[in-house]
Amino acid sequence: MRRALLALVPLIAVVFVSAREPAKPVAAASVSPASRDRGVYRLFDDAEARWVPFELTPGNQIRFTMQLDGRDRTAILDTGVSYTLLAKASPAVDTAKLVAGGSAQAIGGSVQLGWMPTRTLAIGGLARTGGGVTVTDLPAIATGSTAAVDLLVGADLLAGHALDIDYAAHRFRLIRSGRLPFKGETAPLSVSTERSVYESAATLGTRRLAPMIVDTGDGSAVTVTAAGWDAAALRVPATTAVSFGLAGPVVSGLAIVPEFRVGAMTARETEIRIEPAGGFSQSIGAAGRIGSGFLQKYRVLLDPGARRMVLSRGPTADTPPLRSTSGLLIGIEKDRLKVLHVMRGGPAAAAGWKDGDLICTIDGIAVTGDYASSPIASWSAGTSGRVVTLGLCDGTTRKLALKHFY
């Protein structure tokens, strides 16, 4: 099903480039990433049969259920996070065990961290005894949904094995490194010693971009630095978009390019987000990110131990990305839509729309809690020339003529 174009695109990357101790520690003790108990891992003999079902959130993230200390917890699979994160608001947090964990660089700025030891952890055919999790604020808006999750499962838990993500069947599994369960096109993959996240390389125009973080927690398709975009010298129209990281909102450029290459694979009509100068990728020494908005078009094998990523085209691989024709990027707030960003050069900008405007009806139909999966959600990327009547929550109405503009 084609999704409506929403602004609720989460960009969750937390990279321990240089962890620092906070000015006010969570507790008297402090545990640095280098000195943490790593735990003991076991991959069961039948791991290949232990598929983990997941749902793809409105923000293109892999949400599933795992076990932490013997209890089910909700989680997002996030190869762009160096160390697995537990939400501070989760009932799984034991404040008596919580110690200071420094801070780390996240999209939107830096975040303060704690650290908590754990007894057991299990995902599919993988189990860990001992070890621990990083603890920080994890707002729902940063996970692409109105509902928060307990955990972001990061590279520390995943990288010792191969991760097979079958997006079309909504399932994934962890298997032995070196296995090749399906055929596809191959790209390089490693876990960097500097950033402790999954990294590959890509080509945009004639420009090779490396390292590119392979980030299943990033709901967008592909993100590049401003310098990388300029070096690619592509003559395509661009607008603006907003996304959300753990440290807050980020405004970036947005364009759709005719060709994007990852290893031996060439993708057509790919959505590219362009970070401003000094953005997250540049600040950690990366060229950009390949997110779940791109990866979901393929079956994906991420195997840093074998130094390869394998992509097999899925049923939507050649489907062009949706383009906003309204110029409004919106978030869902129960029974209303909130304008999170007015895109540069779009019809909404020309009509005077502002960030924060609240919409309660679309062509007379009320916005409800199931808006994201309802037919009315397609209006923001509707046919050029269509006129939509939007009812604001203050009782006024506005008409908006849709138009292609990028």
N, C-alpha and C positions, 0 to 999 in steps of 0.2 A: 504494500500500500504506500502511495506517495504521501510523505509527511508534509504538513504545513510548515512554512518557513517561520520559525520562532527564534527569538533572541536568547532563549534560555539554553545557550550552548556552554556547557561547563568546560573549563580548561584546568584540569587538576594535575599539576606537576609540583612536587615538593622535592627539591634537590639539595642534598647536604654538601654543597660546595665548600663551605667553611662554617661548620657549626659553632655557635658562640653561646656562652652562658648568659641567661637573661639577668637583668638587673635585680629582679625580684624572683628568686627561684621558687618553684612549686613547693619544695620541701628543703630541709637542711642539706640532704645528700644530693649528689649530682652524678649522672652517668653519661659519659660522652659516647658517641656512636662507636668509636674504636674499642672501647672497653666493655661493651655490652655482651651478655651471654647470647651466643648465636643459636643455641638450641641444637637438638639432634633430630635429623630428618630421616624419614623412612618413606620410600615409594613402594607401595604394595605390588606383589607379583601380578595382580589382576588390574593394575591401574588403567590399562587401556580400555577396559570395559566400564570403568567408573566415570561416565560422563556426568558433568554437572549442568543441569538445565539453568537457563538464565532468561531474563526479559531484557529487551533493549529499551532503555528509558527514552522519554521524549528528547533528551539531550544526547542520544546515541551512545549511552554507556551500558556496560555489561553488569547488570545487577543480579545477584544470586544469594543463596543461603549457604553458610559454612558453619563450622562449629568452633567455638572459643571456650576453653575450659568446660567442655561438655555440654554447652548450650548453643542452640541455633542463634546465629546473628546474621543480619543483612550486610552485604558487602558489595563493593564495586571492584572489578578487576582493573588494576591501574599500573601499567608498566612504566609510567612516567613519574612514579613516586619511588624514591630511593629506599625508604623504610616504611613498612606497613603502618598505617595510621588508624588509631581508634578514636572515635569522636568523644570529646570531653563530656558531652551530654548523654552518652550511652550508659545504660544500666550495667554494662560490663565493666565499667571503670571502678576500681577499688582504690579509693582515695588514700587508704592507709599504706598502699604499696607504691603510690605515685611519687616519682622524684623528678627533679629538673632534668631536661634533656637539651637545653640550649635553644637555638633558633636555626631556621633554614630559609633558603630563598624559595619563594613560591610565586606563581603568576599573580601579579598585582602588588607584590612587595614581599616583606619577610613575615614569618609567623613564629610565634613562641611555642615551644614544645615541652612536653613532659615525656616520661618513659615509665612503663609499667611491666614488670615481669609477668609471664603467663605460665600455666601448667601444661596445657595441651592446645593444639590447633589442628584442624583437619579440613582439607579441601579435596573432594573427590578421592583419588587414590594416594594422596600425599598427607602425611601426618608429621607433626613436629612436637617433640617433648622439650620443655624448657624454653629458653629464649624470652622474648618480650615484644612489646609493640610501642610505637611512638604515640603520644596522646596530644591532640590539639583540637581547636574548634573546627567543626565540620558542618557549616550551615547547609540547609537543604538546597538553596539556590546554586551552590557550587557543585551539586551533584545532578543537576539537570532535571529535578523533579520537585514536586511539592512536599514529598516525604523524605526525611533524612535517612541515612543509613548508619550502621554502626562502624563499618570498617572500609578502608581503602587498602586492598591487598597489593603490595608493592614488589619491586624487583628482588628484595631480600628473600622473599618466600618463593618466588617463581623461577629465578634465573638458574637454579641448579638442575633444571629439567626442561624438556621441550613442552611448549604450550600450544596445543592444537585447538583453534577457535573455529567452530563451524557456525558462522553467523546465520546462514540460511536455515539451519535446523535449531538455532537458539540453544546451543550447548557447547561446552568446552571440556577439555581434559588435560591433565598433566601426565606425560609419559617419559620414558627414558630418553635422554639426549642421544642423538644419532639416528633415531628412528625416522623413517620417511613414509608416513601413512597415506600420502596422496601425492600425485604429480602436480607440478606447477612451475612457475617462473621464480628464479632465485635472486635474492639480493643479499649483500653482506649484513651481518648482525653481530653485535657484541654488547657486553655490559662494560661501560667505561670505568676505569679506575678513578677518574676525576669526579664523575657525577653519579656513579652507581645506578644508572638507568639504561634501558635498552637503546641502542643507537645504530643507525644505518647511514646510507648516503642516497642522494637523489640528484636528478638533473632537471633544471628548469630553463627553457630556452637552450642556450649553449653553455650554461653555467652549472658546474658541478657544485652541489651543496653538501657539506659535511662538517661536523656530524649532524645528522637529523635524528632527533629523539623519536623513537617509536612509542607512542603514548596512547594506550587503550583507554585512558581516563580522560583524554581530550576529545570532546564531542565534535569539534570541527574537523574538516578534512585535512588540509595541509596548511601549515603556518610557516612563513619565512621571515627573516629579518628584512628591514628596510634596505640594507646594503645588498643583500642577496637579490631582492626584487629589482633594484636599480641595475645591478650587474647583468641580470637576465635580459634586460632591454626589450621587454615585450610590449608591443603597442596594442594594449587592450584597455577598455574603459574600466575605471575602478570607482567604488563608492566606499562607504564606511560601515562598520558593524560593531556591536558590543558583545563581549563574552564575560564570563565570570570565573575567577580563580579563587583560591582559598583566601587570598589577601584582598579581594575586592574586584570591581569591574575594570575591564580593559577595553579601550576603543582602538580598533585597528582598521586598516584598509581591507577592501574586499574586491576580488576580481575572479573571473572564470577564464582559465587559460585553455587553449586548444589541445595542449599535450604536456604531460608530466611523466617522467621516467623514474622508476625505482628498480635498480639492477637491470635484469633482462626484460622487465615488464613495462609496457607503455600504456598509460591511462589517458583517455580522451576526455575533454570537457571537465576539468577538475577545478573545484572551488579552492581558491588560495586566500588566506588571510595574511595581511602584511603588517607586522609589528612596527610600531614607531621606533625611531632611533633610541637606543638605550633600553629597549624592552627586555622581557624575561630571557629570551633565547640569547640575545647578545650579552646580557649580564652574566650568563653562566658559560659563555664560550661555545654555544651551539649555533648552527645555521638555521634551525627551525624545528618543527615537529610534524610527524605524520600521525594523525589522530584516527579515532574510531569512525568518524564521518567518512573517511576514505577506506579504512580497512574493512568496514562492514559489507563492501561490495565483493569481497573475496572470502574464500576459506583460507585461513592464515595459520602458518606454523612458525612460531618464534622459538628458535633454538640457539641461544648464544653459545652454548657449549660446543656445538658443531659449526658455529660462526655463520649461520645462515637464517634468512627469513624466506619462506616459500609462500607464494601467492597463487591461488587457483581461482580463476574467474567464477564468480557466482552469478545467479540469475539477473542481478541488477548492475553488473559490472559496466555495461555500456549505456546505462540510463543517465541522461544529462542531469546535473543537479538542479533543484528547484531554484528559481530566481524570484526574489521579492519583486512584485509589481506595485506594491503599496508604498514601499519606502518606510514602513513601520516595523520595527523589531519589538516583539512584545513578550511579556511573561504572564503566567497564569496565577491569579490570586483568588482561588475558590470560585466565586461567582462573577468575576470580572477579569478584564485584561488590563495590564499596566504597560504603557509605552515606555520601554527601556532605552530606546534609541531611535532617533529620526535619521534615516540614512541620507548622506550627502547626495544631492542631485536628484532625489526621488520626488514623486508627486506629493507625498506628505510634507516634505520640507517646503515645497512651493506653496502648499495650502496653509502653512503656518502651524502645523502640529508641533507639540513640545514634549520633551521627556517628562514623564509623570502623568500625562493624560490617562484617564481611566475610561474604559469601554465596557458597557454592560449588555449591549445588544448589537447584533449584526444582521442587517436587513430585517429588523423586527424580531429576530430570534434571540432569546436570552442566553447569555453565556452561563454554562453550568460546570460542575466539577469535572465532568468527563470531556471537556472541550477538546483536549489534545487529540482524542481519538474519534471525534465527531465529524460529520461531513462539513459543517460550517467552518471548520478550521482551515480549509483550503483557500479562503477568500484572499489572504494576504499575498498569495502567489497566483492569483487568478488571471484570467484572460485579459490581455491589454485592451483597453477601451471600455471594459465593464465599469459601471458606476455602483459603488457600494455605499449603503446608508449605515453609518455607524452611530449608535446611540450612546452618548456619554453618560456616566453615572450621575451627573448633575441634572439629568432630564433633557438636555439639549441634544440635537442631532447634527451630524455633519455628513456631507456627501464627499466621497473620494473617488476620483477617476483613476483606475489602474493603468500603469504604463511601464513598458520595458525601458530601463534606463542604464543598465550596465551589462 
